[in-house]
Each structure stands twice: as structure tokens, then as C-alpha cells.
């Protein structure tokens, strides 16, 4: 009868840890850091369909490295847990700390009870009102959870990437500055001869938890918006677009000066108004074609107002009749 091979529990845990670390180190790194406007996620991702960064709840985000199928199962479980708790109690009861504790229990059970551990490392981030109130939780394959001080890197050569972040990270960085710092930290490793490399924008997965955004704070940054942020120099603002000149509005009839000469289209003089077929003169004389005097109104059929109204045959109403058709 063959005897079963014996291995101590310490050796089994050590072998599982080494196996999981090697699997995570083969992947590409991801960076999570706080900045002035929220929490920034930057991951190097060659696939445009499989996301390393996702939303969990209103103000909670999720980032992971390692095997996609394993951390995608964890993400979906976290979404279900958050939705159930928010529906059963209140949306404010869903916190990053509670989700991190649930993930830690799940990963710990898998690591100790299953033959193969999960080859994943995840981050649960919750954005606060200020950068000091942001919560970043880092969870490893064995269920260990650690609160990070505003920035960290995971996966790949995480130690080298984290060294760049520790030297230059500040919580008052703008979004453009924080993105440049994260990309520079990711590109500082993996080049030929230890030199920095260049990461195309198409291979970057970028998202933020915007602290100024009410409700759901998570949003992705891609396409033209990402290119604009990457093209800005350190903290440079985009120049304002020139304001198109607007032509002045045409002057109204009432805005014409009082002493302007009347036109030939029925304009009124300083003290009278012309009819549809006549013009008003400044001397108070009415012509036989229906022009109005300076203090009267012209009728369509040739009536002029002096102190009264004149008919077309020269009779004045309320005044002295004229000897000719002019009133």
C-alpha cells in the first residue's frame, strides 16, 4: 500500500502564495491615486472589451489585476452585495470598508480551502468630500486587506511603480497632472535596458470617481477626452476659444435723431407722422398728395392736419379754409 505524501501546512501555504504572486506579476500594473477632484484609476490594458476598472456603487470603484475571469466574478459579487444592502437599508449604508471586508473573507476562504488560490489583486476605492477622506483598500490573493495612504500600484512590477508615486504624488494635483504622473509611473518599468517606455493612449484604461459629481461619481475617460488630457503639459490649461464677433442690431425707427431728414418711404418728421403715401415736412406745409404738416397727421386720401383736418378739396376742419388745395 502506497503511503500518502505528507506536506506541512506552512509549506502548502507558502507554495500557494508563491504560485499566486508569480501569476499576478506576469500581468500589467494598475495605479490608483487620489487627486484634487476625486480618485483616479489608470491601468495598462491591451483589450478594449475586458475592463480592469469598473463601478461598484454610487461612490465606490473597483480595480483589479491578474486573471480576468477570477476578478470579474469578484466584481459581480460585489455589485450584487452593494445593491442588496442599498435596497434593504439605505444607499448611505453601502461603504467601501464593508465591501473590502466582504472581499477579504471571500479571498481568505478560497486561499485556505481550495487547492488553487485566486491569482488576483484588487482595490476598492471610495471617494470622499475631500482627498483626506478618500478610502483606498488593497486586497491580496490571501484575503489580506490594507488601507493605502492616497496612492498605490498593484500587479506587474508594483514596487518600482510605487516608488515613483511616493516621490511625486500630492493630493492637490489636478486631473491632468495626476494622469501624467500615473502614466509616467507605469512607463518607468518594462523598457529596454531599464529605460522608460512609451505607452500608447489606446492601451490605457482610465476612469475617475469625481467627488463633485452628485449621485454616481464613476465615469470613464477615453477617446478625445483622454487624448486632450495626455497632450496637456504639466498643469497647462486649454486656451479659451475666441468669442465670435456679433454685428450690432439695426437701429429702430424710434431711435433716429429728431433732426434727421425724412426719407421717401413715409418717415415722420420731428413733430408729425406721415401716412402710407405721404411725407411730413419740417415746415408744417402739406402738399396736395397727402403730406402731413409738422403738427398734424396725413390721411390716406390727401387729408392734412393743421389745427384740424383738411379734405382733398382744400376745406379745413376747425381752422381757416385755404384758397387752394394746400392746408
C-alpha positions in Angstrom: 0.0 0.0 0.0 1.5 3.3 -1.0 1.8 5.9 1.6 0.4 9.4 1.1 2.9 12.2 0.6 3.0 14.5 3.6 3.5 18.3 3.4 3.2 20.6 6.4 0.5 23.3 6.4 3.2 26.0 6.3 4.7 24.5 3.1 1.3 24.3 1.5 0.5 28.0 2.2 4.0 29.0 1.1 3.6 27.2 -2.2 0.2 28.7 -2.8 1.4 32.2 -2.1 4.4 31.8 -4.5 2.1 30.4 -7.1 -0.4 33.4 -6.8 2.4 36.0 -6.7 4.0 34.7 -9.9 0.7 34.7 -11.7 0.0 38.3 -10.7 3.5 39.5 -11.6 3.1 38.3 -15.1 0.3 40.8 -15.7 0.4 44.5 -16.3 0.3 47.1 -13.5 -2.5 49.4 -12.4 -2.3 52.6 -10.4 -4.9 54.1 -8.1 -4.4 57.5 -6.5 -6.3 60.5 -5.0 -6.2 63.9 -6.6 -7.9 67.2 -6.1 -11.1 66.3 -7.9 -11.5 62.6 -6.8 -9.9 59.2 -7.3 -8.1 58.3 -10.5 -7.7 54.7 -11.9 -5.1 54.1 -14.6 -4.5 50.6 -15.9 -2.5 49.3 -18.8 -4.9 47.2 -20.7 -4.4 45.8 -24.2 -8.1 44.8 -24.5 -10.8 47.3 -25.2 -13.6 44.9 -24.2 -12.3 43.4 -20.9 -12.2 46.1 -18.2 -9.8 46.1 -15.2 -11.6 49.2 -13.8 -15.3 49.2 -13.0 -18.0 50.7 -10.9 -19.4 49.0 -7.8 -21.8 51.6 -6.4 -22.6 55.3 -6.3 -19.2 56.5 -5.0 -17.3 53.2 -4.9 -14.9 51.9 -7.7 -13.2 48.7 -8.3 -9.8 47.9 -9.9 -8.0 44.6 -10.3 -5.1 42.8 -11.9 -4.5 39.1 -12.5 -6.8 36.6 -14.1 -9.8 38.3 -15.7 -12.3 35.5 -15.1 -11.5 35.4 -11.4 -11.6 39.1 -10.6 -14.7 39.5 -12.8 -16.5 37.0 -10.6 -15.5 39.1 -7.5 -16.6 42.3 -9.1 -20.1 40.9 -10.0 -20.4 39.6 -6.4 -19.6 43.0 -5.0 -22.2 44.7 -7.2 -24.9 42.3 -6.0 -23.9 42.7 -2.4 -23.9 46.5 -2.7 -27.2 46.6 -4.5 -28.8 44.3 -1.9 -27.6 46.3 1.0 -28.5 49.6 -0.5 -32.0 48.3 -1.3 -32.6 46.7 2.0 -31.3 49.5 4.2 -30.1 52.8 2.7 -27.7 53.8 0.0 -25.5 55.5 2.5 -25.0 52.2 4.3 -23.0 50.9 1.3 -19.4 51.7 2.2 -16.0 50.8 0.7 -14.9 49.4 4.1 -17.9 46.9 4.2 -17.1 45.7 0.7 -13.4 45.4 1.4 -14.3 43.2 4.5 -16.6 41.0 2.4 -13.9 40.6 -0.3 -11.3 39.7 2.4 -13.5 36.9 3.8 -14.1 35.5 0.3 -10.5 35.6 -0.8 -9.3 34.1 2.6 -11.7 31.2 2.3 -10.6 30.5 -1.3 -7.0 30.6 -0.4 -7.2 28.2 2.6 -9.9 25.8 1.4 -9.3 25.4 -2.3 -6.4 23.8 -4.0 -5.7 26.7 -6.3 -5.9 30.3 -5.0 -7.1 33.2 -6.9 -4.4 34.9 -8.9 -5.8 38.4 -8.3 -5.1 41.6 -6.5 -7.9 44.1 -6.2 -8.6 47.6 -5.0 -11.8 49.0 -3.5 -11.9 52.8 -3.6 -14.5 55.2 -2.1 -14.3 58.9 -2.9 -14.9 61.4 -0.1 -15.7 65.0 0.2 -12.0 65.9 0.4 -8.9 64.0 -0.6 -8.2 63.3 3.0 -11.5 61.4 3.3 -10.9 59.1 0.3 -10.6 55.4 1.2 -8.3 53.1 -0.8 -8.3 49.4 0.2 -5.8 47.0 -1.2 -6.7 43.3 -1.1 -4.3 40.5 -2.0 -4.9 36.9 -3.0 -4.8 35.5 0.6 -7.5 37.9 1.9 -5.2 40.4 3.5 -6.6 43.9 3.4 -4.7 47.2 3.9 -5.7 50.8 3.8 -3.4 52.7 1.5 -2.4 56.4 2.0 -3.8 58.0 -1.1 -1.9 56.1 -3.8 -0.5 52.7 -4.7 0.2 50.3 -7.6 -0.5 46.7 -8.0 0.4 43.9 -10.4 3.5 43.6 -12.5 6.5 45.5 -11.1 4.4 47.2 -8.4 7.3 48.1 -6.2 9.1 50.1 -8.8 5.9 51.9 -9.9 5.0 52.7 -6.3 8.5 54.3 -5.8 7.7 56.9 -8.5 4.3 57.6 -6.9 5.8 58.1 -3.4 8.2 60.6 -4.7 5.9 62.9 -6.6 2.3 62.3 -5.5 0.3 65.1 -3.9 -3.3 65.2 -3.1 -3.7 68.7 -4.6 -2.8 67.5 -8.2 -5.2 68.4 -11.0 -6.6 65.6 -13.1 -4.2 66.3 -15.9 -1.2 66.3 -13.6 -2.4 63.1 -11.8 -2.8 61.3 -15.1 0.6 62.3 -16.3 2.1 61.1 -13.0 0.3 57.7 -13.3 1.3 57.2 -16.9 4.9 58.1 -16.2 5.0 55.7 -13.2 3.6 52.8 -15.4 6.1 53.6 -18.2 9.0 53.7 -15.9 9.3 49.9 -16.0 9.4 47.4 -18.8 11.6 49.3 -21.2 14.8 48.0 -22.9 17.8 48.2 -20.6 15.7 49.5 -17.7 14.8 52.7 -19.7 11.3 54.3 -19.6 9.0 53.3 -22.4 6.1 55.0 -24.1 2.5 53.7 -23.6 0.0 54.5 -26.4 -3.2 56.0 -25.4 -5.1 53.1 -26.9 -3.5 50.8 -24.2 -4.7 52.9 -21.3 -7.8 52.3 -19.3 -8.7 55.5 -17.4 -11.6 56.2 -15.0 -12.3 58.5 -12.1 -14.5 58.8 -9.1 -15.5 62.5 -9.4 -16.1 64.0 -6.0 -18.0 66.9 -7.4 -20.5 64.8 -9.3 -23.7 64.1 -7.5 -25.1 60.6 -7.4 -23.0 58.1 -9.4 -19.5 59.5 -9.3 -17.8 57.0 -11.6 -17.1 57.9 -15.2 -14.6 56.6 -17.8 -12.2 58.8 -19.7 -11.4 57.7 -23.3 -11.2 58.8 -26.8 -10.8 62.5 -27.5 -11.1 63.5 -23.8 -8.2 61.2 -22.9 -6.0 62.5 -25.7 -6.7 66.1 -24.6 -5.6 65.3 -21.1 -2.4 63.5 -22.2 -1.5 66.3 -24.6 -1.6 69.0 -22.0 1.7 70.0 -20.4 2.0 69.8 -16.6 -0.9 71.7 -15.4 -1.4 73.7 -18.6 -5.0 74.8 -19.2 -6.6 74.7 -22.6 -6.8 78.2 -24.1 -10.2 79.7 -24.3 -11.8 79.7 -27.6 -12.2 83.2 -29.3 -15.6 84.6 -28.9 -17.2 85.3 -32.3 -18.0 88.9 -33.0 -21.6 89.8 -33.2 -22.8 92.5 -35.6 -24.8 95.4 -33.9 -28.5 95.2 -34.3 -30.1 97.6 -36.8 -31.4 100.8 -35.3 -35.2 101.1 -34.9 -37.3 103.9 -36.3 -37.8 105.4 -32.9 -34.0 105.6 -32.4 -33.5 108.0 -35.3 -32.4 111.6 -34.4 -35.1 114.2 -34.3 -33.4 116.5 -36.8 -32.7 113.8 -39.4 -34.1 114.5 -42.9 -37.2 112.4 -43.7 -36.9 109.6 -46.3 -39.1 108.9 -49.2 -40.9 106.0 -47.6 -43.3 107.7 -45.3 -41.0 108.6 -42.5 -42.2 111.2 -39.9 -40.6 114.5 -39.1 -39.8 115.8 -35.6 -43.4 116.7 -34.8 -45.6 114.6 -37.0 -46.2 111.2 -38.6 -46.7 110.5 -42.3 -49.4 108.4 -43.8 -48.8 105.4 -46.1 -48.5 107.6 -49.2 -47.1 110.9 -47.8 -44.1 112.5 -46.2 -44.0 115.0 -43.4 -42.1 118.2 -43.8 -40.4 120.2 -41.1 -42.2 123.5 -42.1 -45.7 122.4 -41.4 -46.9 122.6 -45.0 -49.0 119.9 -46.6 -48.8 119.1 -50.3 -51.7 118.1 -52.4 -50.7 114.4 -52.4 -51.5 113.9 -48.7 -48.4 115.1 -46.9 -48.8 115.9 -43.2 -47.8 119.2 -41.6 -45.4 119.3 -38.6 -48.2 119.1 -36.0 -50.8 117.0 -37.8 -51.3 113.6 -39.4 -51.9 112.8 -43.0 -54.9 110.8 -44.1 -54.5 108.2 -46.9 -56.7 110.2 -49.2 -54.9 113.5 -49.0 -56.1 115.0 -45.7 -53.7 117.2 -43.9 -53.8 118.3 -40.2 -53.0 122.0 -39.5 -55.0 122.9 -36.5 -57.6 120.5 -37.7 -58.1 118.2 -40.8 -58.1 119.3 -44.4 -60.1 117.4 -47.0 -58.9 116.8 -50.6 -60.8 119.8 -51.9 -59.0 122.3 -49.7 -61.6 122.7 -46.9 -60.1 122.7 -43.4 -62.0 121.4 -40.4 -61.7 123.5 -37.2 -59.5 126.1 -39.0 -59.4 128.8 -41.7 -60.2 127.5 -45.2 -57.3 127.9 -47.6 -57.7 129.4 -51.1 -56.0 126.4 -52.7 -55.9 122.7 -52.0 -53.0 123.2 -49.7 -53.9 123.4 -46.0 
